[in-house]
């Protein structure tokens, strides 16, 4: 669905990630670094080997989630959500 890299802040509002597939990390969002704010975001039916909805490969940065719905996502290794 989306790849986030770098240090610039990212804010998403009222976005829906549905039925996306990532071969490694993050079917909905794959993130390597960054400061991310999610407001009213929905993740449904996304899949990846790890982090079906959201996969964070480098935990640097800060994440803020407000009114986020994570449902029906899957991962073949770890972390469906």
Secondary structure, DSSP 8 states (H G I E B T S, - for coil): -EEE-SSS-EEEES-EEES-EEEEE-SSEEESS--EEEES-EEES-EEEE-SSEEESS--S-EEEES-EEES-EEEEE---
